[in-house]
Amino acid sequence: AAVFAVKLNKLSVKNIPAIDDELAKDASEFETLEELKADIREKKLADAQKNIDRAFENAVVEAVSANATVEVPNALVDLELDNQMNDFAYRLQMSGMSVEQYAKMMGGDLSTMRNAFRPAAEKQAKINVTLEKIAEVEGIEVSEEDMTAEFEALAKQYELTVEKIKEMVPAEEIKQSLKTRKAVKVITESAVAVAPKAE
């Protein structure tokens, strides 16, 4: 048998408010619970539609690239490999780890990591070359208005001035990105979705 002396310093009770019109008024700009629910529903559906559109777009791009006969220079694959490695290293750095530490933790080194990234880099390099050719064949151009709108969108997204974004991101990089997006739009709009076979 044991006796414990306990000093109770605080006793908390969680008060969960009733889910009603009053809660809607306090927690949002809406007057009624139904209006709040409708807004949440609309946002969830919009997010779901974006995910569906993105998945369809990726599937179309991958299908087009897989069916394209393309010779991808090793230099382009190496460039894409560098980009992917740098992006991964940056994300690791944000979580407080270096790419060397990660490689060691996974039982390898930087060379092992590059080899692991190579298939994805080859695939992406082929996609890039395919989309560039589509943009060329379709005569896709990027206007000054397109560039201005993109710089403004990036400035808003990162809460910076347009001038700061222009300092940080080369105009040619923005132009290439927009051209690629337009090429993706061309093939996505002409693609026909096929329902999966029932299991």
C-alpha positions in Angstrom: 0.0 0.0 0.0 1.3 3.5 -0.8 0.0 7.0 0.0 0.6 9.9 -2.3 0.0 13.5 -1.3 -1.1 15.5 -4.3 -1.5 19.3 -4.6 -4.0 20.3 -7.2 -2.9 23.6 -8.7 -5.5 24.0 -11.5 -8.7 22.4 -12.7 -9.7 23.1 -16.2 -13.0 22.4 -18.0 -13.3 22.5 -21.7 -16.5 24.3 -22.8 -17.4 23.3 -26.3 -19.9 25.9 -27.6 -23.1 24.8 -29.3 -22.8 24.6 -33.0 -25.4 27.2 -33.9 -25.9 30.6 -35.5 -24.2 32.3 -32.5 -21.0 30.3 -33.1 -21.2 31.2 -36.8 -21.4 34.9 -36.0 -18.5 34.7 -33.5 -16.2 32.5 -35.7 -16.9 34.0 -39.1 -18.4 36.8 -41.2 -21.6 34.8 -41.7 -24.9 35.4 -39.8 -26.1 31.8 -39.8 -24.7 28.3 -39.3 -26.1 27.3 -42.7 -24.2 30.1 -44.5 -21.0 29.0 -42.7 -21.5 25.4 -43.6 -22.2 26.3 -47.3 -19.0 28.3 -47.4 -16.9 25.5 -45.9 -18.5 23.0 -48.3 -17.8 25.3 -51.3 -14.2 25.7 -50.3 -13.7 22.0 -49.8 -15.2 21.2 -53.2 -13.0 23.8 -54.8 -9.9 22.3 -53.2 -11.0 18.8 -54.3 -11.6 20.0 -57.8 -8.1 21.5 -57.9 -6.6 18.2 -56.8 -8.6 16.3 -59.4 -7.5 18.8 -62.2 -3.9 18.6 -61.1 -4.0 14.8 -61.1 -5.6 14.7 -64.6 -3.0 17.3 -65.8 -0.1 15.2 -64.5 -1.6 12.0 -66.0 -1.9 13.7 -69.4 1.6 15.1 -69.4 3.1 11.8 -68.4 1.1 10.0 -71.1 2.2 12.4 -73.8 5.8 12.2 -72.6 5.8 8.4 -72.5 4.5 8.2 -76.0 6.9 10.8 -77.4 10.1 9.8 -79.2 12.6 12.1 -77.7 16.4 12.1 -77.4 17.3 13.8 -74.1 20.9 15.0 -73.9 22.8 13.9 -70.8 23.5 17.5 -70.1 19.8 18.2 -69.7 19.4 15.2 -67.4 22.3 16.3 -65.3 20.8 19.8 -65.1 17.5 18.5 -63.9 19.3 16.2 -61.5 21.1 19.2 -60.0 17.8 21.1 -59.7 16.1 18.2 -57.9 19.1 17.6 -55.6 19.3 21.4 -54.8 15.5 21.5 -54.1 15.8 18.4 -51.8 18.8 19.9 -50.0 16.9 23.2 -49.5 13.9 21.3 -48.0 16.2 19.3 -45.7 17.9 22.5 -44.6 14.6 24.0 -43.6 14.1 21.0 -41.2 17.7 21.5 -39.8 19.5 18.7 -41.7 22.1 18.8 -44.4 22.0 16.6 -47.5 25.2 14.9 -46.4 23.7 14.0 -43.0 20.6 12.6 -44.7 22.7 10.5 -47.1 24.8 9.1 -44.3 21.6 8.4 -42.2 20.2 6.4 -45.2 23.4 4.4 -45.4 24.9 6.1 -48.5 26.7 9.2 -49.8 25.9 12.0 -52.2 26.8 9.8 -55.2 24.3 7.1 -54.0 21.6 9.9 -53.6 22.3 11.2 -57.1 21.9 7.7 -58.5 18.6 7.3 -56.7 17.3 10.7 -58.1 18.5 9.9 -61.7 15.4 8.0 -62.9 13.1 10.9 -61.8 15.4 13.4 -63.4 15.4 11.5 -66.7 11.7 11.4 -66.6 11.3 15.1 -65.9 13.9 16.0 -68.5 12.0 14.1 -71.1 8.8 15.8 -70.0 10.5 19.2 -70.3 11.8 18.5 -73.8 8.4 17.2 -74.9 6.6 20.3 -73.6 9.2 22.6 -75.2 8.5 21.0 -78.6 4.8 21.2 -78.1 5.2 24.9 -77.3 7.3 25.3 -80.5 4.9 23.4 -82.7 1.8 25.2 -81.4 3.5 28.6 -81.7 3.0 29.4 -78.0 4.3 32.8 -77.0 4.4 34.6 -73.7 3.3 38.2 -73.8 4.4 41.1 -71.6 0.9 41.1 -70.0 1.5 37.4 -69.1 4.9 38.2 -67.5 3.4 41.2 -65.5 0.5 39.1 -64.2 2.9 36.3 -63.1 5.2 38.7 -61.3 2.3 40.3 -59.6 0.9 36.9 -58.6 4.2 35.8 -57.1 4.6 39.1 -55.3 1.1 38.6 -53.7 1.8 34.9 -52.9 5.1 35.7 -51.1 4.0 39.1 -49.8 6.9 40.9 -51.5 7.1 43.8 -53.9 7.1 43.1 -57.7 10.6 44.7 -57.8 11.9 42.2 -55.2 10.5 39.2 -57.0 12.1 40.5 -60.2 15.5 40.6 -58.4 15.0 37.1 -57.0 13.6 35.3 -60.1 15.1 35.7 -63.6 12.6 36.9 -66.2 13.7 34.1 -68.5 12.8 31.5 -65.9 9.3 33.0 -65.5 8.9 33.1 -69.3 9.9 29.4 -69.7 7.6 28.4 -66.8 4.6 30.2 -68.4 5.4 28.7 -71.8 5.4 25.3 -70.3 2.1 25.9 -68.5 0.5 27.0 -71.7 1.8 23.9 -73.5 0.3 21.8 -70.6 -3.0 23.6 -71.0 -3.1 22.9 -74.8 -2.6 19.1 -74.3 -4.9 18.9 -71.3 -7.8 20.7 -73.1 -7.5 18.4 -76.0 -7.2 15.2 -73.9 -10.1 12.9 -73.4 -10.7 11.5 -69.9 -11.4 7.8 -69.8 -13.2 6.3 -66.9 -11.2 3.6 -65.1 -12.5 0.0 -65.6 -14.6 -1.2 -62.8 -12.8 -3.7 -60.5 
